[in-house]
């Protein structure tokens, strides 16, 4: 390649340097698989959230090195989870039977019902060991941008559940809206409040404020403002 010199140095060297940098960053090297079976496994594993092709390849090779029985046990467990998992007919939580273990637990307080978005929220609240009531899983939240409306959620079953137990010993007296403090969560909470008002039940929401160990100077204005408005007596 001819070299043209200028006051800033060699144009040829500069061109070659820029080309080498660009080629490395713009055209990443594709993974070469030793087997089509490995490639198929990597393609499927990489579809899981947070897992790229390289991580999927490491997982596939790890499974290949493990004892065949262990890999088959994993495969059987995933198949059984997908084909045999049910949803509780009362609260819509993930369950092994028609009714989940929480709904059938006689030690739970049937008068308090916590409404959550999905099973992950049930697990989060259960891990606190502070709630002894029952749950109702909506299966999502109202999100017009994603095309999710009230009809797509388990709202009618919630209303029926409350209405059926009115004037009985198992009447639901309080509904806790355990929804995330987002625009979609607040929209869902507002809609539920409107629908629940005629049933004459106490409607509450989980407290929102400064997290334990947090500094006021780093809190956003909305969170700090809600904390001040919803202040409690210091004991």
ZIHU-V161010 format. One record per residue. N is the residue number from 1. PHI is phi in whole degrees, 0 to 359 (NA if undefined). NEAR is the number of other ideal C-beta (glycine too) atoms within 12 Angstrom. Layout:
n = (N:N)
phi = (PHI:PHI)
near = (NEAR:NEAR)
This chain:
n = (1:2:3:4:5:6:7:8:9:10:11:12:13:14:15:16:17:18:19:20:21:22:23:24:25:26:27:28:29:30:31:32:33:34:35:36:37:38:39:40:41:42:43:44:45:46:47:48:49:50:51:52:53:54:55:56:57:58:59:60:61:62:63:64:65:66:67:68:69:70:71:72:73:74:75:76:77:78:79:80:81:82:83:84:85:86:87:88:89:90:91:92:93:94:95:96:97:98:99:100:101:102:103:104:105:106:107:108:109:110:111:112:113:114:115:116:117:118:119:120:121:122:123:124:125:126:127:128:129:130:131:132:133:134:135:136:137:138:139:140:141:142:143:144:145:146:147:148:149:150:151:152:153:154:155:156:157:158:159:160:161:162:163:164:165:166:167:168:169:170:171:172:173:174:175:176:177:178:179:180:181:182:183:184:185:186:187:188:189:190:191:192:193:194:195:196:197:198:199:200:201:202:203:204:205:206:207:208:209:210:211:212:213:214:215:216:217:218:219:220:221:222:223:224:225:226:227:228:229:230:231:232:233:234:235)
phi = (NA:292:244:254:260:222:298:272:121:278:293:297:296:295:295:297:295:295:292:293:294:295:294:284:273:271:240:295:291:281:286:257:262:285:209:294:294:297:299:296:296:296:300:287:295:290:282:288:297:81:241:268:295:293:295:297:294:297:295:297:293:295:296:292:279:292:300:302:296:295:294:292:298:297:299:294:295:293:295:295:300:286:264:250:294:244:240:305:289:261:249:69:279:297:210:270:233:298:244:283:295:287:293:266:281:292:275:280:276:286:277:241:234:257:265:231:284:210:299:300:289:299:298:297:290:298:293:281:59:249:240:242:270:252:236:218:267:285:84:145:225:294:214:302:295:261:75:257:248:304:291:271:250:275:269:299:293:294:296:295:297:288:296:294:263:296:63:233:292:259:298:274:258:221:246:260:271:266:253:295:280:249:299:292:295:292:297:295:297:296:295:296:300:297:284:273:307:295:274:56:243:288:246:232:226:295:294:232:178:288:292:300:85:275:259:299:294:261:282:287:296:293:297:295:296:294:296:290:295:263:298:238:289:281:239)
near = (11:8:13:14:12:11:7:9:13:16:17:16:17:18:17:15:15:15:16:14:13:12:13:12:11:11:11:11:11:9:20:11:19:14:14:10:15:24:20:16:27:31:20:20:27:22:14:16:9:9:18:18:25:18:18:27:27:20:24:29:22:19:25:19:12:16:12:12:10:15:20:14:15:19:18:15:15:18:13:13:14:12:10:15:18:18:23:29:20:33:38:34:38:24:24:16:18:16:20:28:22:34:29:20:17:12:12:24:21:27:23:28:42:38:48:42:36:27:26:19:31:33:18:20:29:25:11:14:8:15:25:21:30:43:44:43:39:41:31:28:37:31:23:15:11:11:10:21:18:24:14:18:31:31:31:19:23:36:29:18:33:37:20:16:22:19:13:14:10:21:23:37:25:25:36:33:36:38:36:25:25:16:17:24:27:22:25:38:33:21:29:38:23:17:26:31:16:13:27:16:29:20:26:23:27:25:19:27:22:22:15:6:8:14:10:16:9:12:19:17:12:17:20:21:16:20:21:16:13:18:14:10:5:4:3)
